Amino acid sequence: MDNKEKQLTLTVAIPTCYGGESLSDTAKGLRNSKGVGNFRFIICADRTPISPEIKSELSKLGVELIWNEKEGSQLKKIKQTVDVCNSDIYVSTQDDITFEPGTLKEILSVFQSNPEATMVGARVLPLPPETFFESAMASMVRVIDHMVLKLKGKSNHLLASGRCLAFRTEHFKRFNLRENIVTGDMYMYLENRRLGGRFALADKAIVKIRCPQKISDQVGPSSRYQYALKEMVSYFGQQVAAEYKIPIKALVLSFLEEFIRHPISLVSYMGVFIYTRLNKQPEKKVIDPVWDVDASTKQINK
């Protein structure tokens, strides 16, 4: 970053309903970020009480904790944190994410070099899998990453992952953050566009996730995804269906690239894909914006 340019100020926020060890580990990883100086760090939580030990660790890391007695959706908690944010840039992430030391710096660099960018996404990659099922899910994450890189500069729902999204705060405060939204990342992506914003991919910014280790932890997220388009159409109109279309060339090349490197994992994932489509949860269960915790994904350092 050019020293002559004003350094952008930063706030990082985590909306969560899970106060376990992964929350502490994610916070430590964020505080180990390089090249961004000190930044404001807010966690907005409900549902699962945070133990005194983890509260103490978060306090030592300079985390501001907002606790809600009444449980609410992810977007409700995001709105609470952005309402008190006064920095240039606001980053929303989750409680089970592993940040590379340079991720936040790369995100700020995109905002710095691209004044028109109002929303920036990071790449999402899997942590090394520990089980056969997890290796299948890791294959899916890598396929999506291949496609994201091929779609850079275009408009597609795959570009916006709620695992790590950043905004110019002034622009983000204009969003209508509805509390009953299920697919929050896609909603924010489309709301950004509705307000005339520009999305940019920070392709050198990487976050890593623990993939589900059992199929029961994948059925819920898969079901929510299968209903996502219907939800977004109800808010933004039928034209958003174009955002869900993936160019055939990008799709084929991404699957081929993954098959060459991880053939067994990819074929296994295709079996998971078929199973989750055949066992899709009913819409009345999926449209609840307050999700159950997918417990196996919280084991981020194991």
Buried (B, 14 or more C-beta within 10 A) or exposed (E): BEEEEEBBBBBBBBBBBBBBBBBBBBBBBBBEBEEBEEBBBBBBBBBBEBEEEBBEBBEEBEBBBBEBEEEBBBBBBBBBBBEEBEBBBBBBBBBBBBBBEBBBBBBBBBBBEEEEBBBBBBBBBBBEBBEEBBBBBBBBBBBBBBBBBBBEEEEBBBBBBBBBBBBBBEBBBEBEBBBEBBBBBBBBBBBBBBBEBBBBBBBBBBBBBBBBBBBEBBBBBBBBBBBBBEBBBEBBEEEBEEBBEBEEEBBEBBBEBBBEEBEEBBEBBEEBBEEBEEEBBEEEEBBEBBBEBBBBBBBBEE
